[in-house]
Amino acid sequence: MDAPVSPAGNGAAARSAAAPPLAARAVGVRAGARALVQGLDVEFSPGEVVAILGRNGSGKTLTLHTLAGLREPASGAVELDGVALGELKRRAVALRLGLLPQDLEDAFVTTAMETVLIGRHPHLALWQWESAADERLARSALAAVDMGDFATRRTDTLSGGEQRRVAVAALLAQQPAIFLLDEPTNHLDPHHQLVVLGLFRELAHSGRTVITTLHDPTLAARFADRVLLLHGDGRWTLGPVSEALTEASLCDLYLAPMMELDKDGRRVFVSV
């Protein structure tokens, strides 16, 4: 994993050495007058996948954007390697933290390869062109999401699912230590949902930190280590998947009856 990026100075370096890669310190998230999340205290560790679940409008995306530094918390602070995000330059943040947005709006038509190479930009100096090594990383990322034969395809000729996989490949090419994923399975068929989540599960096994919003609690049970449940009224619950993800907790979360089934030792959750 890349070395932590922090402001210059021995004091900051020493503070970062013992700090978690990403932490929310009493963070509040609001949408207008609505308090969606209050007092969120959580440290995200290397080697884990944390799934964020909640109803529509419960603040999943806003919380993820707050963790990414795209919006200020209503209260509290987000820290990257022990340093408040606001104290870091965006390039320094991008070298450590990568975000997959829920919806992508491409203003320009490019090829799949050109789109993936955008993920290398935080690693390049001003006016520096991508190297052969950058192109190899981009091709490897495309191959990882079953898009290796689409490198020269124009993005406006790709299906929604193919465009989503190209976006995932761009994030893989960025090679951050922390991945923030907003509904990474959007537009994907069941096979590629498992492929993509499996890729990030393996990245977590290699020491990266993965935080992802999901709609499907079954996928959370399969791929996540911990779950963060957002109720949309300020309340939140955090815990290991085996303890925090239950019929009772999901009924309370979704305000709908849920049933837990066992399939070959794997937990499956369905609405009833």
LOLO-821113 format. One record per residue: x, y, z of N, C-alpha, C in turn; residue in one letter. Coordinates in pm, whole numbers, plus 50000, padded with zeros to 5 digits. Last residue first. Example, Ala and Ser with C-alpha at 12.3 -4.5 7.8 and 13.67 -1.06 7.14 Angstrom:
! residues 2
512854977550708513674989450714512905000350787S 513194943150780512304955050780513204967050780A 
//
This chain:
! residues 272
459464903250241458294894350239457024902450259V 462744904950105461584911750161460384902550146S 465604885550205464564888850108463444896250180V 468944875950232467874883950288466894887650177F 470994848450307470274855650202469124863150266V 474094835050400472884841950440472294849950324R 475314802750332475394817050302474074823650336R 475004775650357475834782450455475984797250432G 473224770450147474564764650145475524772050239D 471364795350251471594788050126473034783350123K 468934806450467470274800550460470374792250334D 467284838150503467324824250460468774819450461L 465414862250667466754856950646466664842150612E 463154887250563463364873450607464794869450576M 461404917050656462524910350589462684896450647M 458964942250623459324928950674460424922550589P 460134976050654459444965750576459854952150632A 461904995950722460474997550755459614988050671L 464584992950695463824994950572462334997250596Y 465414990450967466104999350874465215002950755L 463794971251083463824984751140464424994651042D 464484949750921463084954050928463004968350980C 467194948250984466804952250849465334956250843L 467164939751249467794952551216467384957451078S 465814914951223465254925751305465844939251266A 467534899751059466144902451019465594914651093E 470774916251061469824906051103468444909451048T 473774927551095472894924750982471994913051017L 475344928351320474534940251288473544937851176A 476674903351333475894908351446474924919351407E 477974898051096477294886951163476384891651276S 479204922451034478074917650954477284906951029V 479904943351317480254932251227479014927251154P 478514977251306478944965051370479364954551269G 476615005951372477815000451310478194987751382L 473895026951309474385015151379475575009551301T 472305058751361473155049751283473605038251372W 470025086151342470485073651403471355065651306R 469155106851179470275109251269470845096651328G 467345095851016466835105251116467905108751219D 468415076550853467915088650790467355098950886G 469655053450931468195053850939467595066550882H 472225033450818471785047350833470265047750827L 474585010750924473175012150892472745026550921L 477394996550818476955009150878475525011350831L 479034965650872477974973350807477674985850889V 482054947350798481194955050888480124962150806R 482794931450583483204927450718482334934350822D 481044920750283481504930750381481944924250512A 480054900950112481344907050082481894916150192F 477614889850205478594881350136479984887550130R 476154910150316476464898550399477564890050337A 475904926450090476654931250206477074919550295A 474264910349935475624913149888476494918350002L 472004911850099472624898850073474054900650023T 471184938250093471834933150215472474919450196P 471524960349839471224946249860471934941149986D 472434985749807471014984049831470674969849874H 475405001249939474734990349870473244990849900L 478445019149947476995019049968476415007749884T 481595010150084480665009849971479225011050017T 484965011250131483705015650190482705017150076I 487974995350188486864996550094485605000250171V 491444996850198490224999550272489115002150172T 493964971250134493254983750105492004984850193R 495134946550180495454957550269494784970750240G 494304925250035495684929450013496064941650097S 491634923550100492524912950150493994916950136H 490764945149947490764946150092491674935550154A 491034933449697491854945249729491894947449880L 489064913749720490464909749710491394921349740E 486814930349723487064921449837488534917049837R 486994941449472487254950049586487454942049714F 486414918349320487674925649300488004934149422L 483834912149408484934902949437486294909549420G 482404932849298482544932449443483654922849486L 482744925149025483224938049074483404937849226V 481594899049016482974901548970483514914249034V 479004903149106479904894849185481354896949145L 478094919448899478014924149037478994916349124Q 478404902548683479384913248700479264920248834H 476194885148728477564880048717478584891048745H 473924902448731474344895248852475774890148845P 474824933348558474104920748566474634912948687D 474754967748663475484955248636474574943148646L 473584991348734473554987748592474244974548561H 475444993249035474474999748946474654995348801N 477364983949205476674973949125475604979949034T 478285005349359479145000349250478454990249159P 477155027349526476375017749449477185012149331E 480035042949552478615046149566477825037349471D 482925036849730482115032249618480645035349643L 486105044949797484755048749835483865046149715L 489105030549896488105031049789486745034549850F 492375038249971491015038250023490055039849907I 494665039049827494645029849941493245028249996A 494285039149465494295045349598494375034749707P 494645034349177495395027249282495425034549415Q 493625041448933494055052249023494905046649137Q 492705018048826493955023648773494495034848861A 490295015648963491355005848988492705011348941L 488925036748841489225037448983490325027549021L 488725026648583489435039348605489825040848752A 487145004048632488515002248586489335014948607A 484735016548695485415008748798486885006748760V 484185027248443484385036248556485095029048672A 483825003448303484935012148265485245021948379V 481494994748428482724987048445483954994848403R 479715014048335479975012748478481265005148503R 479685008648064480215021448110480555020948259Q 478434983848077479814984748028480454997848070E 475894991348171476734982448250478184982848208G 475015007347955475155012948089476045004448178G 477095000247664475864999247743476095005547880S 478885021947442478855011847547477505011847617L 479185042647273478685030347213478565019047316T 480365063147406478945064847374478365052847301D 483025055847428482165053947545480685055647512T 484415036447167483925049347214482945047047328R 486975011847211485575015047189485225028847242R 489485003747273489365014047169487915017947140T 489054984147473489914995647499489705007047399A 487644960747488486884972847458487734985447469F 488774937947582488634938947436487934951847393D 488624940747860489924941347794489844942947644G 486624939948039486504949847933487804951047854M 486484925748282486014919348158485784929448045D 487834938648478486364940048477485764934748347V 490474933348422489944928748550488424929448557A 490944946748185490834932148182490204926948310A 491144972948284490044969348193489854954248189L 493514970048432492274973548500491064970148414A 495334964848229495124954748332493814957348406S 495244989148095494804976948026494524965648126R 496305005748295494935007948245494414995548175A 498884995848321497974995348435496534996848391L 499825002048066499754987948108498814986448227R 499735029748077498865022747982498745007948018E 501715034448266500335038548294499365031148202D 503915025048123503525018148246502095021748284A 504095043947924503755030247886503315022148008A 502555073548069503665065348023503175051747977S 500765103447998500795089848052501935081947989E 502505134948026501685125247955501785111648023W 502335164148226502995151448200502035141948131Q 501125187548305501485186248164502225173248132W 502105181648635501405190548543501995189448403L 502655146248694502955160348713502175168648612A 500455119848797501235126748694501495141248733L 498735108148969500125103748978501035111248881H 496185117048909496795121449035498275118049047P 495765103448653496125117548660496695122048795H 494865077848627496295079448653496695093948677R 492215079148553492535074748688493995076348725G 492345084148288492065095548375492375091948520I 492525059248174493775066548199493565079048283L 489855053148132490565046448240491865053748273V 489335069347907488605071348032489345065148150T 491015058247718491235072047760490525075147891E 489805032647694491175034047742491455048247792M 487305038947584487375032747716488775034347775A 487465071747434487525057247429487575051847571T 484955097547476486335092847466486305077847439T 482975125747472483065111847428484545108347412V 482385146247756483065143847629483085128847599F 481005145747989480745157047900481355154647762A 479495120148153480655123248071480305134447974D 478465113848458478045122148346479295126348268E 477475086948659478565093548587478005101448470L 476365079948983476015082648844477135090548780D 477905074649210476755066249178476365067649031Q 481545075249182480215081349200479105071749161P 484115062949352483285058849239481915064949259L 487085077849464485625077249473485035072549342L 490055072149654489375072549524487885070349541G 492875084049823491455081049831490815082349693L 495535090949780495215081449886493795076049879R 495645108849578496665098449579496345087549682L 493655126649645493415117449535494455106349526A 494925141749846493795133049881493585122449773V 496785154949691497255146249798496155136649841A 495035169749533495895159649469496415149949574R 493835186949720493035176649655493905166049588R 495675191750025495365195349888494675183649819K 494375192550359495125185950253494725191250116L 492715202650547494095207150552494945201650437E 490305189650521490385203550478491785209050478G 490695165050646490695165850499490875180150450L 492965163650915491665168050866491725169950715A 494895134750962494885148950926493515152550871V 494955107450992495085115751111495065130551087G 494485097350737495775094850801496015104350917D 492005119950724492735110850636494135109350692L 489005126950893490465126850893490995116150798E 486325148850925486815136650861488325137550853V 484495162151204485555162851104485845148951048A 481615180751333482705171051340483705172651227G 478855188951118479575189751245480665179251243S 478335186950854477555196750929478165198951067A 481275184150649480335178450746479575189650817P 481405196050313481785197750452480785190550544E 482045174650035481155183950106481605184650252R 484085159249951483385166949849482385176649910L 485415141950117485815155950120485145164450015G 484605116250144485525119050033486005133450033A 482795117950348484035110650374485085113450266L 480825131250202481455137950315482775131250350T 480085111550023480695123849971481375131750082H 478955093650206480125089550129480845101850074L 476795109050294477825104750389479095100850316T 475375111450057475905123550121476985120050223L 474685084550013475565091449919476165103849983T 473065079850249474205071250212475185078750123K 470785092550343472075099350355473275090950317G 468285083050298468785081950434470165088150454S 467205081950045467145094550117467655094050259G 466215048450067466435059949980466275072750063N 467605032450365466545035350270466965046650176R 470845016250382469785024950431468745026950324G 474295007750439472945004250396471945014250454L 477575003650357476635013350411475265010350353I 480144981050440478984983950356478064993650430A 483564978450437482454983450516481324987050420V 486174956250432485104961850350483974965850443V 489644958650531488234955950554487354962350448E 492334965550510491974951450504490514948350525G 492604993050735493104985650619492644971150625P 489535006750876490835000350886491294994250754S 487965035450989487995025350883489405019850874F 486205045151270487515044151209487485032651109E 483555066851357483985053951303485385055351246V 480885083651457482255080951502482655067251453D 478515107251394479115094951339480575093951380L 476605126351488477655120851574478285108051524G 473945118951273474435127051384475505119451461Q 472435121950960473385114351041473905123751150V 470415139750880470405125850835471275116850922L 468475164850960469675158651014469635143850980A 467135188150738467085174450788468445169850837R 467315212450615466995212650758467015198750820A 469655201150386468805212250422468585212350573G 470805173950509470265177650378469245188650405A 473785166150694472465172250681472105173950535R 475735148450915475405150150774473975155250766V 478425149951147477015151651119476815154050970G 480895131451318480445137751194478915138351187V 482755123751514481505130651552480895137951433A 484955117251284484985121251423483755129751453R 485865091551076484845101851097484805104651246A 488855083050904488055082951027487045094251023A 491275063350740490145072550728489315071450854L 493565049550838493575056050706492475066450691P 494325058351183493635050051082493655057050948P 497675066851295496275070151271495645060251173A 500345064551329499515056251415498025058251388A 501375082051137501865068351142500945059351222A 500395107551174499795099351070500165084751085S 502045117551375500615116051402499975106651302R 504475118151241504335109351356502875106951388A 503885137351047504245123851005504065114051120A 503435159951202502335154451123502625140151082A 506035163151309504885161251396503725154951323G 507685167451087507825155051163506635152451252N 506445178650776506695181350918506715168550997G 503915183150527505315181750567505455184750716A 500795165250539501585177350529502995174950577P 500705132250387500375141650493501185154150474S 499965100850275500245114350230499805123750339V 501415068950349500435079450376500905092950325P 502535048550076502785055350202501775066350224A 500455022749930501235034949922501435041050060D 500844988150000500005000050000500885012350000M 
//
